[in-house]
Amino acid sequence: MSKPPQPEESKPLTPVELELMHIVWRKGEVAVADVLEALPPERKLAYTSVSTVLRILEQKGVLQSRKVGRGHLYSALLPREAYEVQSVRHLVETVFDGTPSALVERLVEAVPLSPEEVEQLRALLSKKGSKS
């Protein structure tokens, strides 16, 4: 029996792949029709397009499928949190030249933060700084 492909660590998902993965992560296990139904009404994707993208995600090792009747049900092999971690690492390496503090600086400058969020960031940084 062949080993399933491993999720592609270094390559971010395309915008359409990520859009469909958000639906899979939220719903758990989906058929193509479930994904189509979960898309916003203004998002016009054909059944065959969604099916193709889900198969591509399966080939990349991000999804797995099981045959049910004439169709397939897809579920995530790559947890959302794991994708977020690999995406942030990729962003730090490619955009911020391997400097995480530059990412944090831009985040703080570019995104409005409530006092509660600022305090959460302080607590996270303090906790990270105390680990040796």
DSSP file (Angstrom, degrees, kcal/mol; ACC not computed):
  #  RESIDUE AA STRUCTURE BP1 BP2  ACC     N-H-->O    O-->H-N    N-H-->O    O-->H-N    TCO  KAPPA ALPHA  PHI   PSI    X-CA   Y-CA   Z-CA
    1    1 A M              0   0    0      0, 0.0     2,-0.1     0, 0.0     0, 0.0   0.000 360.0 360.0 360.0 133.0    0.0    0.0    0.0
    2    2 A S        -     0   0    0      1,-0.1     0, 0.0     0, 0.0     0, 0.0  -0.451 360.0-111.5 -81.0 150.7    1.4    3.4   -1.0
    3    3 A K        -     0   0    0     -2,-0.1    -1,-0.1     1,-0.1     3,-0.1  -0.582  35.5-111.5 -78.1 136.6    2.0    6.1    1.5
    4    4 A P        -     0   0    0      0, 0.0    -1,-0.1     0, 0.0    55,-0.1  -0.350  42.5 -93.5 -66.6 151.3   -0.3    9.2    1.2
    5    5 A P        -     0   0    0      0, 0.0     3,-0.1     0, 0.0    55,-0.1  -0.314  39.5-120.1 -63.8 148.4    1.4   12.4    0.0
    6    6 A Q        -     0   0    0      1,-0.1    56,-0.1    -3,-0.1     3,-0.0  -0.640  36.4 -92.6 -86.5 146.7    2.6   14.7    2.8
    7    7 A P        -     0   0    0      0, 0.0     2,-0.8     0, 0.0    54,-0.2  -0.295  46.8-103.5 -57.7 141.8    1.2   18.3    2.9
    8    8 A E        -     0   0    0     52,-0.5     3,-0.1     1,-0.2    52,-0.0  -0.571  37.0-167.0 -72.7 108.5    3.4   20.7    1.0
    9    9 A E  S    S+     0   0    0     -2,-0.8    -1,-0.2     1,-0.2    81,-0.1   0.894  78.7  35.6 -64.1 -44.7    5.3   22.5    3.8
   10   10 A S  S    S+     0   0    0      2,-0.1    -1,-0.2     1,-0.1    -2,-0.1   0.641  99.5  81.1 -93.4 -13.3    6.8   25.4    1.9
   11   11 A K  S    S-     0   0    0     -3,-0.1    -3,-0.1    79,-0.0    -1,-0.1  -0.824  70.7-139.4-101.9 117.1    4.2   26.2   -0.7
   12   12 A P        -     0   0    0      0, 0.0     2,-0.1     0, 0.0    -2,-0.1  -0.320  29.5-102.4 -66.4 155.3    1.2   28.3    0.3
   13   13 A L        -     0   0    0      1,-0.1    44,-0.0     2,-0.1     0, 0.0  -0.427  38.2-106.7 -71.6 152.3   -2.2   27.4   -1.0
   14   14 A T     >  -     0   0    0     -2,-0.1     4,-2.8     1,-0.1     5,-0.3  -0.330  36.6-101.7 -70.6 163.7   -3.7   29.4   -3.9
   15   15 A P  H  > S+     0   0    0      0, 0.0     4,-2.2     0, 0.0     5,-0.1   0.898 124.3  46.2 -55.7 -41.5   -6.5   31.8   -3.0
   16   16 A V  H  > S+     0   0    0      2,-0.2     4,-2.3     1,-0.2     5,-0.2   0.917 112.3  50.4 -68.7 -42.1   -9.1   29.4   -4.4
   17   17 A E  H  > S+     0   0    0      1,-0.2     4,-2.4     2,-0.2    -1,-0.2   0.925 112.7  46.9 -59.7 -44.2   -7.6   26.4   -2.6
   18   18 A L  H  X S+     0   0    0     -4,-2.8     4,-2.3     2,-0.2    -1,-0.2   0.895 108.6  55.1 -65.9 -40.1   -7.5   28.4    0.7
   19   19 A E  H  X S+     0   0    0     -4,-2.2     4,-1.1    -5,-0.3    -1,-0.2   0.922 112.8  42.3 -57.6 -45.4  -11.1   29.5    0.2
   20   20 A L  H  X S+     0   0    0     -4,-2.3     4,-2.2     1,-0.2    -2,-0.2   0.866 110.6  56.4 -71.6 -35.4  -12.3   25.9   -0.2
   21   21 A M  H  X S+     0   0    0     -4,-2.4     4,-3.4     1,-0.2     5,-0.3   0.878 100.8  58.1 -63.7 -36.5  -10.1   24.7    2.7
   22   22 A H  H  X S+     0   0    0     -4,-2.3     4,-2.0     1,-0.2    -1,-0.2   0.900 107.9  47.6 -58.5 -39.0  -11.7   27.3    5.0
   23   23 A I  H  X S+     0   0    0     -4,-1.1     4,-2.7     2,-0.2     5,-0.3   0.931 112.9  47.5 -67.2 -45.3  -15.0   25.6    4.2
   24   24 A V  H  X S+     0   0    0     -4,-2.2     4,-3.0     1,-0.2    -2,-0.2   0.936 112.5  49.2 -62.0 -46.3  -13.6   22.1    4.8
   25   25 A W  H  < S+     0   0    0     -4,-3.4    -1,-0.2     1,-0.2    -2,-0.2   0.896 115.3  45.0 -59.6 -39.9  -12.0   23.2    8.1
   26   26 A R  H  < S+     0   0    0     -4,-2.0    -2,-0.2    -5,-0.3    -1,-0.2   0.898 123.2  33.2 -71.9 -40.8  -15.3   24.7    9.2
   27   27 A K  H  < S-     0   0    0     -4,-2.7     2,-1.2     1,-0.1    -2,-0.2   0.716  90.1-146.0 -93.0 -23.0  -17.6   21.8    8.2
   28   28 A G  S  < S+     0   0    0     -4,-3.0    48,-0.6    -5,-0.3     2,-0.4  -0.620  75.8  25.4  95.4 -79.0  -15.3   18.8    8.8
   29   29 A E  E    S+A   75   0A   0     -2,-1.2     2,-0.3    46,-0.2    46,-0.2  -0.989  77.2 176.7-126.7 130.1  -16.2   16.4    6.0
   30   30 A V  E     -A   74   0A   0     44,-2.8    44,-3.7    -2,-0.4     2,-0.2  -0.945  26.4-145.5-137.4 151.3  -17.8   17.7    2.8
   31   31 A A     >  -     0   0    0     -2,-0.3     4,-1.8    42,-0.2     3,-0.4  -0.648  45.3-100.8 -98.1 166.9  -19.0   16.6   -0.6
   32   32 A V  H  > S+     0   0    0     40,-0.4     4,-2.4    -2,-0.2     5,-0.2   0.911 125.4  54.8 -55.1 -43.3  -18.5   18.9   -3.6
   33   33 A A  H  > S+     0   0    0      1,-0.2     4,-2.3     2,-0.2    -1,-0.2   0.859 104.0  54.7 -61.1 -36.2  -22.2   20.0   -3.2
   34   34 A D  H  > S+     0   0    0     -3,-0.4     4,-1.6     2,-0.2    -1,-0.2   0.899 108.7  48.4 -63.3 -40.6  -21.6   21.0    0.4
   35   35 A V  H  X S+     0   0    0     -4,-1.8     4,-1.1     2,-0.2    -2,-0.2   0.935 111.1  49.7 -65.4 -46.4  -18.7   23.2   -0.6
   36   36 A L  H >< S+     0   0    0     -4,-2.4     3,-0.6     1,-0.2    -2,-0.2   0.908 110.9  50.2 -57.9 -42.2  -20.8   24.9   -3.4
   37   37 A E  H 3< S+     0   0    0     -4,-2.3    -1,-0.2     1,-0.2    -2,-0.2   0.830 108.6  52.6 -65.8 -32.5  -23.6   25.4   -0.9
   38   38 A A  H 3< S+     0   0    0     -4,-1.6    -1,-0.2    -3,-0.2    -2,-0.2   0.631  88.4  98.4 -81.1 -14.4  -21.2   27.0    1.6
   39   39 A L  S << S-     0   0    0     -4,-1.1   -19,-0.0    -3,-0.6    -3,-0.0  -0.424  89.6 -95.9 -70.9 148.2  -19.8   29.5   -0.9
   40   40 A P    >   -     0   0    0      0, 0.0     3,-2.0     0, 0.0    -1,-0.1  -0.323  36.1-113.0 -60.2 149.5  -21.3   33.1   -0.8
   41   41 A P  T 3  S+     0   0    0      0, 0.0    -2,-0.1     0, 0.0    -3,-0.0   0.822 116.8  55.1 -56.0 -33.4  -24.1   33.5   -3.4
   42   42 A E  T 3  S+     0   0    0      1,-0.1     2,-1.0     2,-0.1    -3,-0.0   0.625  87.0  90.8 -77.0 -10.5  -22.0   36.0   -5.4
   43   43 A R    <   -     0   0    0     -3,-2.0     2,-1.0     2,-0.0    -1,-0.1  -0.748  63.7-166.7 -89.1 102.2  -19.2   33.4   -5.7
   44   44 A K        +     0   0    0     -2,-1.0     2,-0.4     2,-0.0    -2,-0.1  -0.775  19.7 157.2 -96.9  97.8  -20.0   31.6   -8.9
   45   45 A L        -     0   0    0     -2,-1.0     2,-0.1    -9,-0.1    -6,-0.1  -0.970  38.2-122.7-118.0 137.6  -17.8   28.4   -9.1
   46   46 A A     >  -     0   0    0     -2,-0.4     4,-2.3     1,-0.1     5,-0.2  -0.411  21.7-116.7 -74.6 152.8  -18.9   25.4  -11.3
   47   47 A Y  H  > S+     0   0    0      1,-0.2     4,-2.6     2,-0.2     5,-0.2   0.909 117.8  51.6 -52.4 -45.5  -19.3   22.0   -9.7
   48   48 A T  H  > S+     0   0    0      1,-0.2     4,-2.3     2,-0.2    -1,-0.2   0.850 107.4  52.6 -65.8 -33.6  -16.5   20.7  -11.9
   49   49 A S  H  > S+     0   0    0      2,-0.2     4,-2.4    -3,-0.2    -1,-0.2   0.933 111.4  45.4 -66.7 -45.5  -14.2   23.5  -10.8
   50   50 A V  H  X S+     0   0    0     -4,-2.3     4,-2.5     1,-0.2     5,-0.2   0.928 113.2  50.8 -63.0 -44.6  -14.8   22.8   -7.1
   51   51 A S  H  X S+     0   0    0     -4,-2.6     4,-2.1    -5,-0.2    -1,-0.2   0.910 110.7  49.2 -59.1 -43.6  -14.3   19.1   -7.7
   52   52 A T  H  X S+     0   0    0     -4,-2.3     4,-2.3     2,-0.2    -1,-0.2   0.922 111.2  48.3 -63.3 -45.4  -11.0   19.7   -9.5
   53   53 A V  H  X S+     0   0    0     -4,-2.4     4,-2.5     1,-0.2    -2,-0.2   0.905 110.7  51.4 -64.4 -40.7   -9.7   22.0   -6.8
   54   54 A L  H  X S+     0   0    0     -4,-2.5     4,-1.8     1,-0.2    -1,-0.2   0.903 110.5  48.9 -63.3 -40.0  -10.6   19.4   -4.1
   55   55 A R  H  X S+     0   0    0     -4,-2.1     4,-2.5     2,-0.2    -2,-0.2   0.893 110.0  51.6 -65.5 -38.8   -8.8   16.7   -6.1
   56   56 A I  H  X S+     0   0    0     -4,-2.3     4,-2.0     2,-0.2    -2,-0.2   0.918 108.9  50.7 -61.9 -43.6   -5.7   18.9   -6.4
   57   57 A L  H  <>S+     0   0    0     -4,-2.5     5,-2.5     1,-0.2     6,-1.3   0.856 109.8  50.9 -63.4 -34.1   -5.8   19.5   -2.6
   58   58 A E  H ><5S+     0   0    0     -4,-1.8     3,-1.3     4,-0.2    -2,-0.2   0.919 108.5  50.9 -67.4 -43.5   -6.0   15.7   -2.2
   59   59 A Q  H 3<5S+     0   0    0     -4,-2.5    -2,-0.2     1,-0.3    -1,-0.2   0.835 107.3  54.7 -62.2 -32.4   -3.0   15.2   -4.5
   60   60 A K  T 3<5S-     0   0    0     -4,-2.0   -52,-0.5    -5,-0.2    -1,-0.3   0.564 117.9-114.8 -77.4  -8.5   -1.1   17.8   -2.5
   61   61 A G  T < 5S+     0   0    0     -3,-1.3    -3,-0.2    -4,-0.3    -2,-0.1   0.659  89.4 110.6  84.0  15.9   -1.7   15.8    0.7
   62   62 A V  S   <S+     0   0    0     -5,-2.5    15,-3.1    -6,-0.2    16,-1.8   0.774  79.5  30.8 -91.2 -31.8   -3.9   18.5    2.3
   63   63 A L  E     -B   76   0A   0     -6,-1.3     2,-0.3    13,-0.3    13,-0.2  -0.836  64.6-155.6-121.0 160.0   -7.2   16.6    2.0
   64   64 A Q  E     -B   75   0A   0     11,-2.7    11,-2.3    -2,-0.3     2,-0.3  -0.929  13.9-157.8-126.4 158.3   -8.2   13.0    2.0
   65   65 A S  E     -B   74   0A   0     -2,-0.3     2,-0.4     9,-0.2     9,-0.2  -0.938   9.6-160.9-134.4 159.1  -11.3   11.5    0.5
   66   66 A R  E     -B   73   0A   0      7,-1.8     7,-2.6    -2,-0.3     2,-0.3  -0.997  29.0-114.5-137.4 141.6  -13.4    8.4    0.8
   67   67 A K  E     +B   72   0A   0     -2,-0.4     2,-0.4     5,-0.2     5,-0.3  -0.563  32.5 177.1 -77.6 131.2  -15.8    7.1   -1.8
   68   68 A V  E >   -B   71   0A   0      3,-2.7     3,-2.0    -2,-0.3     2,-0.2  -0.938  62.0 -49.0-135.4 111.2  -19.5    7.2   -0.8
   69   69 A G  T 3  S-     0   0    0     -2,-0.4    -2,-0.0     1,-0.3     0, 0.0  -0.461 121.6 -22.1  62.9-126.8  -21.9    6.0   -3.4
   70   70 A R  T 3  S+     0   0    0     -2,-0.2    -1,-0.3    -3,-0.1     2,-0.1   0.535 132.4  52.2 -91.7  -7.2  -21.1    7.8   -6.7
   71   71 A G  E <  S- B   0  68A   0     -3,-2.0    -3,-2.7    -5,-0.0     2,-0.3  -0.412  76.5-112.9-117.6-168.5  -19.2   10.6   -5.0
   72   72 A H  E     - B   0  67A   0     -5,-0.3     2,-0.5    -2,-0.1   -40,-0.4  -0.942  10.2-143.7-128.6 149.9  -16.5   11.4   -2.5
   73   73 A L  E     - B   0  66A   0     -7,-2.6    -7,-1.8    -2,-0.3     2,-0.4  -0.963  21.9-154.5-110.5 132.9  -16.4   13.0    0.9
   74   74 A Y  E     +AB  30  65A   0    -44,-3.7   -44,-2.8    -2,-0.5     2,-0.3  -0.843  15.2 175.0-110.4 142.4  -13.4   15.1    1.6
   75   75 A S  E     -AB  29  64A   0    -11,-2.3   -11,-2.7    -2,-0.4     2,-0.2  -0.971  36.5 -92.9-141.9 158.4  -11.8   16.0    5.0
   76   76 A A  E     + B   0  63A   0    -48,-0.6   -13,-0.3    -2,-0.3   -14,-0.1  -0.492  27.7 177.7 -76.2 132.4   -8.7   17.8    6.0
   77   77 A L  S    S+     0   0    0    -15,-3.1   -14,-0.2    -2,-0.2    -1,-0.2   0.688  79.0  63.0 -92.2 -30.8   -5.4   16.0    6.6
   78   78 A L  S    S-     0   0    0    -16,-1.8    -1,-0.2     4,-0.0   -16,-0.0  -0.855  89.0-134.7 -97.4 112.0   -3.7   19.3    7.3
   79   79 A P     >  -     0   0    0      0, 0.0     4,-2.1     0, 0.0     3,-0.2  -0.312  17.9-118.9 -64.4 150.0   -5.2   21.0   10.4
   80   80 A R  H  > S+     0   0    0      1,-0.2     4,-2.6     2,-0.2     5,-0.2   0.904 113.9  53.6 -54.5 -45.1   -5.9   24.7   10.1
   81   81 A E  H  > S+     0   0    0      1,-0.2     4,-2.3     2,-0.2    -1,-0.2   0.877 107.1  51.2 -61.8 -38.7   -3.5   25.6   12.9
   82   82 A A  H  > S+     0   0    0     -3,-0.2     4,-2.4     2,-0.2    -1,-0.2   0.891 110.7  48.7 -66.1 -39.1   -0.7   23.7   11.2
   83   83 A Y  H  X S+     0   0    0     -4,-2.1     4,-2.5     2,-0.2    -2,-0.2   0.904 109.6  52.3 -66.8 -40.0   -1.3   25.6    7.9
   84   84 A E  H  X S+     0   0    0     -4,-2.6     4,-2.4     2,-0.2    -2,-0.2   0.926 110.6  48.3 -60.4 -44.1   -1.4   28.9    9.8
   85   85 A V  H  X S+     0   0    0     -4,-2.3     4,-2.4     1,-0.2    -2,-0.2   0.940 113.6  45.3 -62.0 -48.3    2.0   28.1   11.4
   86   86 A Q  H  X S+     0   0    0     -4,-2.4     4,-2.2     1,-0.2    -1,-0.2   0.856 112.9  52.3 -67.0 -32.0    3.6   27.1    8.1
   87   87 A S  H  X S+     0   0    0     -4,-2.5     4,-2.6     2,-0.2    -1,-0.2   0.908 110.1  47.4 -68.2 -42.0    2.1   30.2    6.4
   88   88 A V  H  X S+     0   0    0     -4,-2.4     4,-2.8     2,-0.2     5,-0.2   0.917 112.3  49.9 -66.0 -42.1    3.5   32.5    9.0
   89   89 A R  H  X S+     0   0    0     -4,-2.4     4,-2.5     2,-0.2    -2,-0.2   0.927 111.9  48.3 -60.1 -44.1    6.9   30.9    8.8
   90   90 A H  H  X S+     0   0    0     -4,-2.2     4,-2.9     2,-0.2     5,-0.4   0.919 111.9  49.7 -62.0 -43.9    6.8   31.2    5.0
   91   91 A L  H  X>S+     0   0    0     -4,-2.6     4,-2.4     2,-0.2     5,-1.4   0.919 111.2  48.5 -61.2 -45.9    5.8   34.9    5.3
   92   92 A V  H  <5S+     0   0    0     -4,-2.8     6,-2.8     3,-0.2     7,-0.6   0.925 116.6  43.3 -60.9 -44.7    8.6   35.6    7.8
   93   93 A E  H  <5S+     0   0    0     -4,-2.5     4,-0.3     4,-0.2    -2,-0.2   0.919 124.2  31.9 -68.7 -44.1   11.2   33.9    5.5
   94   94 A T  H  <5S+     0   0    0     -4,-2.9    -3,-0.2    -5,-0.2    -2,-0.2   0.873 132.2  24.1 -88.0 -38.2   10.0   35.3    2.2
   95   95 A V  T  <5S+     0   0    0     -4,-2.4    -3,-0.2    -5,-0.4    -2,-0.1   0.839 128.8  38.5 -96.5 -38.2    8.7   38.8    3.0
   96   96 A F  S > <S-     0   0    0     -5,-1.4     3,-1.9    -4,-0.3     6,-0.2   0.140 103.4-118.0-106.0  19.3   10.5   39.7    6.2
   97   97 A D  T 3  S-     0   0    0      1,-0.3    -4,-0.2    -4,-0.3    -3,-0.1   0.817  73.5 -54.3  52.5  37.8   13.9   38.2    5.4
   98   98 A G  T 3  S+     0   0    0     -6,-2.8    -1,-0.3     1,-0.2    -5,-0.2   0.662 107.2 125.7  76.3  15.9   13.7   35.8    8.3
   99   99 A T    X>  -     0   0    0     -3,-1.9     3,-1.1    -7,-0.6     4,-1.0  -0.849  37.3-174.5-113.1  96.5   13.1   38.5   10.9
  100  100 A P  H 3> S+     0   0    0      0, 0.0     4,-2.1     0, 0.0     3,-0.3   0.845  82.9  62.3 -59.5 -34.5    9.9   37.7   13.0
  101  101 A S  H 3> S+     0   0    0      1,-0.2     4,-2.5     2,-0.2     5,-0.1   0.827  98.3  57.2 -63.3 -29.5   10.1   41.0   14.8
  102  102 A A  H <> S+     0   0    0     -3,-1.1     4,-2.3     2,-0.2    -1,-0.2   0.887 106.1  49.9 -66.7 -37.9    9.7   42.9   11.5
  103  103 A L  H  X S+     0   0    0     -4,-1.0     4,-2.5    -3,-0.3    -2,-0.2   0.932 111.8  47.5 -63.4 -45.7    6.4   41.0   10.9
  104  104 A V  H  X S+     0   0    0     -4,-2.1     4,-2.6     1,-0.2     5,-0.2   0.905 110.4  52.8 -63.2 -41.5    5.2   41.9   14.4
  105  105 A E  H  X S+     0   0    0     -4,-2.5     4,-2.0     1,-0.2    -1,-0.2   0.935 111.8  44.8 -59.8 -47.0    6.2   45.6   13.9
  106  106 A R  H  X S+     0   0    0     -4,-2.3     4,-3.0     2,-0.2     5,-0.3   0.882 111.9  53.5 -65.6 -37.9    4.2   45.7   10.6
  107  107 A L  H  X S+     0   0    0     -4,-2.5     4,-2.1     1,-0.2    -2,-0.2   0.941 110.4  46.0 -60.3 -47.8    1.2   44.0   12.2
  108  108 A V  H  < S+     0   0    0     -4,-2.6    -1,-0.2     1,-0.2    -2,-0.2   0.865 118.4  43.3 -65.5 -36.3    1.1   46.5   15.0
  109  109 A E  H  < S+     0   0    0     -4,-2.0    -2,-0.2    -5,-0.2    -1,-0.2   0.880 120.2  39.3 -74.1 -38.8    1.4   49.4   12.6
  110  110 A A  H  < S+     0   0    0     -4,-3.0    -2,-0.2    -5,-0.2    -3,-0.2   0.724 107.6  59.4 -90.6 -23.8   -1.0   48.2   10.0
  111  111 A V  S  < S-     0   0    0     -4,-2.1     2,-0.2    -5,-0.3    -1,-0.1  -0.918  81.8-120.8-116.3 126.6   -3.9   46.6   11.9
  112  112 A P        -     0   0    0      0, 0.0     2,-0.4     0, 0.0    -3,-0.1  -0.443  34.1-163.1 -62.2 131.1   -6.0   48.5   14.5
  113  113 A L        -     0   0    0     -2,-0.2    -5,-0.0    -5,-0.2    -2,-0.0  -0.959  12.7-133.2-121.2 135.5   -5.7   46.7   17.8
  114  114 A S     >  -     0   0    0     -2,-0.4     4,-2.4     1,-0.1     5,-0.2  -0.394  33.3-106.2 -75.3 161.1   -8.0   47.1   20.8
  115  115 A P  H  > S+     0   0    0      0, 0.0     4,-2.1     0, 0.0     5,-0.1   0.859 123.5  54.7 -56.0 -34.2   -6.4   47.6   24.3
  116  116 A E  H  > S+     0   0    0      2,-0.2     4,-2.3     1,-0.2     5,-0.1   0.905 107.9  48.0 -66.4 -41.2   -7.3   44.0   25.1
  117  117 A E  H  > S+     0   0    0      2,-0.2     4,-2.4     1,-0.2    -1,-0.2   0.889 109.7  52.4 -66.8 -38.7   -5.5   42.8   22.0
  118  118 A V  H  X S+     0   0    0     -4,-2.4     4,-2.4     1,-0.2    -1,-0.2   0.916 110.4  48.9 -61.4 -42.1   -2.4   44.8   22.8
  119  119 A E  H  X S+     0   0    0     -4,-2.1     4,-2.5    -5,-0.2    -2,-0.2   0.893 109.1  52.4 -66.3 -39.0   -2.5   43.3   26.3
  120  120 A Q  H  X S+     0   0    0     -4,-2.3     4,-2.5     2,-0.2    -2,-0.2   0.917 109.9  49.1 -60.5 -43.2   -2.8   39.8   24.8
  121  121 A L  H  X S+     0   0    0     -4,-2.4     4,-2.8     2,-0.2     5,-0.2   0.918 110.3  50.8 -62.9 -43.4    0.2   40.5   22.6
  122  122 A R  H  X S+     0   0    0     -4,-2.4     4,-2.7     1,-0.2    -2,-0.2   0.934 111.3  48.1 -58.5 -46.1    2.2   41.7   25.6
  123  123 A A  H  X S+     0   0    0     -4,-2.5     4,-2.6     2,-0.2    -2,-0.2   0.911 112.3  48.8 -63.2 -42.8    1.3   38.6   27.6
  124  124 A L  H  X S+     0   0    0     -4,-2.5     4,-2.5     2,-0.2    -1,-0.2   0.920 114.1  45.6 -62.9 -44.6    2.3   36.3   24.7
  125  125 A L  H  X S+     0   0    0     -4,-2.8     4,-2.5     2,-0.2    -2,-0.2   0.882 112.9  50.4 -67.0 -38.0    5.6   38.1   24.2
  126  126 A S  H  X S+     0   0    0     -4,-2.7     4,-1.5    -5,-0.2    -2,-0.2   0.924 112.3  47.2 -64.8 -43.5    6.3   38.1   27.9
  127  127 A K  H  X S+     0   0    0     -4,-2.6     4,-0.7    -5,-0.2    -2,-0.2   0.911 113.9  47.6 -62.9 -43.0    5.5   34.3   28.0
  128  128 A K  H >< S+     0   0    0     -4,-2.5     3,-0.6     1,-0.2    -2,-0.2   0.887 111.2  52.0 -65.4 -39.4    7.7   33.7   25.0
  129  129 A G  H 3< S+     0   0    0     -4,-2.5    -1,-0.2     1,-0.2    -2,-0.2   0.765 105.3  55.0 -69.0 -26.3   10.5   35.8   26.4
  130  130 A S  H 3< S+     0   0    0     -4,-1.5     2,-0.3    -3,-0.2    -1,-0.2   0.648  87.6  93.9 -84.1 -14.2   10.5   33.9   29.7
  131  131 A K    <<        0   0    0     -4,-0.7    -3,-0.0    -3,-0.6    -4,-0.0  -0.619 360.0 360.0 -77.8 134.2   11.0   30.5   28.0
  132  132 A S              0   0    0     -2,-0.3    -1,-0.1     0, 0.0    -4,-0.0   0.405 360.0 360.0-116.8 360.0   14.6   29.5   27.8
